[in-house]
Amino acid sequence: MQGYAPEMTALRRDIHQHPELGFEERRTSDIVARCLTDWGYEVERGLGGTGVVGRLRCGTGSRAIGLRADMDALPIQEASGLPWASAHAGVMHACGHDGHTATLLGAAHYLGDTRGFSGTLNLIFQPAEEGLGGALRMMQDGLFEKYPCDAVFALHNMPGLPQGQLVFRSGAFMASSDYATIRLRGVGGHGAMPHRATDPVVAAASIVMALQTLVSRNVDPGEMAVVTVGAIHGGQANNVIPDSVTLELSLRALNPQVRALLEQRLRALVEAQAQSYGVQAELDYRHGYAVLVNAEAPTRLATEVARELFGAERVTPQGAPLSGSEDFAFMLERVPGCYLLVGNGQGEGSCMVHNPGYDYNDAILPTGAALWAGLVQRFLPLNDAATPATA
């Protein structure tokens, strides 16, 4: 796969220099569609708005595999100072989706050249992963009806992990993400005469403290849950009691039952706290991404392929779950599959994603592409002796 590394690097840096936000990935989609067409794939555009799907059929195999890469960037001003830094103010590839796209394109080129499999390969280039639910949009547009898959796979880079280290996990791997807005309405007044007002600030403070008990006293200690109050808005002057306060919350869980419990307890707690302070409460609860759950058989297969390609020392078969979220979870609710991590490196230059100084490590592009190619060859073998692509 090293022979495709210069092409992947050039593609990755070009996409990085021209980032596009969710559902605006027109230039990126143009690049993807042009490459896939040149390499012999059937190409459909427009699924999920700016999504692209490439299909390649080889041999007589009846099974189909799906590989997914996300394409969107983030509304962040880049500060990397690199020659290929973003040319667009306020937008950058701060999560590595440029690398995910280039990785899948590298595998696509190799598989288009070699045709070393029998069955159907569906390459899914998804828009708007960053909070906008592009996976759902593609599915609503008939993704898996048009391109049925027996299993689907996706990867994400992870700064802080050794370069090229591959991390798998069967079961729940990424958390759900839900959001809530709490609006408290009281009676405003002069700060010197609080008895003539109904103070929503005090109620908000009490709610913030009480929210900590959702995890510490309602959730099983063996389960993961996170409740974060990320913003509080209320008042403008130190001697004025405002008539309203707004709180913005993020809630995460690795278990669908815990996710439901957090919502149930939040609603009851907010209502009871508001009544105890004599204020009115309005709760707007919004469900975000689901818990990402990897199926056992596809995860085991991908892990085996990784070991054969890179050796056991570069493979973590059952890594720790993450509290971040991913909309690939919705695809895994429809089709069994596996989401995995590839180490972006450690030390200098390996800052975390969603950071203005972040950059994808081009040295791991061949690792991801070789894994994808080997997985396709194993999942769609020409014969029982099929061997994964060499790294």
Disulfide bonds with the S-S distance in Angstrom:
none
